[in-house]
Amino acid sequence: MQITYLKSASVIIENNGVKILCDPWLVDGEYYGSWYHYPPVNFKPEKYDDVDYIYISHIHLDHYSPKTLKKMNKNIPVIILKYIDKFLKNNLERLGFKVIELEHNLRIPLKGNLYIKILAADYCNPELCGIQTGCSIIEKKYGATHIDSMCVIDDNDKVIVNTNDCPFELAKTSASDIMKNYKKIDLLLVGYAGAGPYPQCFEMLNKSEKNIAAEKKKKQFFKQAEDYINLLNPKYFMPFAGRYTLAGKLSSSNNIRGVPELEEAFDFFNAKSDIDKKKSKCFLLNSEKSFDLNLEYFSDPYIPIDINEKNKYVNQHMSIQKFDYENEFVENEELEMMISLAYQRFERKRKEINFKSKCQVLLPILDNKCVIISLNGEGYRICLENEIPQIDYYVKFTVDPRLLKWILKGPKFAHWNNAEVGSHIQFYREPNIFERGVYHCMAYFHT
């Protein structure tokens, strides 16, 4: 078996000429134009016409990349987990692909003596999940309801585990099942970094607090990778996934995202981590370079990036990029009409999950106006920002009105969660209290 690294979570796993392309994000500008690759990628879709299968782990745009998939050969079947929610399946079929859904934890033969097994990140007791994510207030039944999956690919000899973005505590049950069913793990592809808007988009934090939070975030995700490594005891492991650089007017936030460079992760795992380095060896691959598991042979030695060259490239090229929505035209009357309809869906979801809070949501729009949304079923109102009454408990979301228009139109155009991950939403909490129900309801704030 052989693995070829491409970008972020994109890899090719090959055996006897049979190729599985995992999570292809190979076109810059996902998350509405804010996520870019460094080093830059030169994507030639025809180069992947010989791929036999595409595996998509979940719906996030650095794994399910419409900008990449639109350009790829639609005759390649796409393998996904059989999720209860069909959002991922429907989106792939809308792009023109044939989708193969696999049941949780079922080993399936492919071509060339190659097998795949997909496991849900949250196939466990919802009460346990609730400790980590609050899912117990929104999920109605057991099953593959979360938005992520991991997979195992083997050839009856070598075994590769790909954990994608699965949080360890949430996916520990599935990871433990892998240990029970496979004698050894030859290679673990493990996430080492976390995306999302925290801390760079949280305006109530000062620069020092953001830097402290960023370092804490790095350690949190290093620890998560350590937990996977110590549980699965792979012979080799490769940190991957979550590697991105913010572009456009967000490029100045790159240093406070809490996302380490690959080289920083490599140094940590080799010098500072608690893993057994005699049992598990860390390695890195440059883009389009390979590692043969049978021969234990690298096609090329790893060449670290030059951080000064990266910073120069970001300043000269990435910082001048425009976001997808920046040519959109929007008027306040249009927003206010959609807000009225969006609130109805928002309120239905709030009632469905039985969520109530004294917190109020503030959402600035155009013409110095602001929407004030109740989380107690008392409706919403629109007023001038300088006329907002004294509110002791609130969350303020600031988003470009042009992107807000897309979000309000619905998930086919843009989704609140993807806007968050793309760092397009600024947050201000007073007091700084996190209530998951607020953010869950906002994901349904669309027509």
Buried (B, 14 or more C-beta within 10 A) or exposed (E): BBBBBBBBBBBBBBBEEBBBBBBBBBBBBBBBBBBBBBEBBEBEBEEBEEBBBBBBBBBBBBBBBBBBBEBBBEEBBBBBBBBBEEEBBEBBEEBEBEBBBBEBBEEEEBEEEBBBBBBBBBBBEBEBBBEBBBBEBBBEEEBBBBBBBBBBBBBEEBBBBBBBBBBBBBBBBBBEBBBEEBEEBBBBBBBBBBBBBBBBBBEEBEEEBBBBBBBEBBEEBBEBBBBBBBBBBBBBBBBBBBBBBBBBBBBEBBEBBBBBBBBBBBBBBEEEBEBEEEEBBBBBBBBBBBBBBEEEEBEEEBEEBEEEEBBEBBEEBBBEBEBBBBEBEBEBEBBBEBBEEBBEBBBEBBEEBEBEBEBBBBBBBBEEBBBBBBBEEEEBEBEEEEEBEEEEBBBBBBBBBBBBBBBBBBBEBBBBBBBBBBBBBBBBBBEEEEBBBBBBBBBBBBB
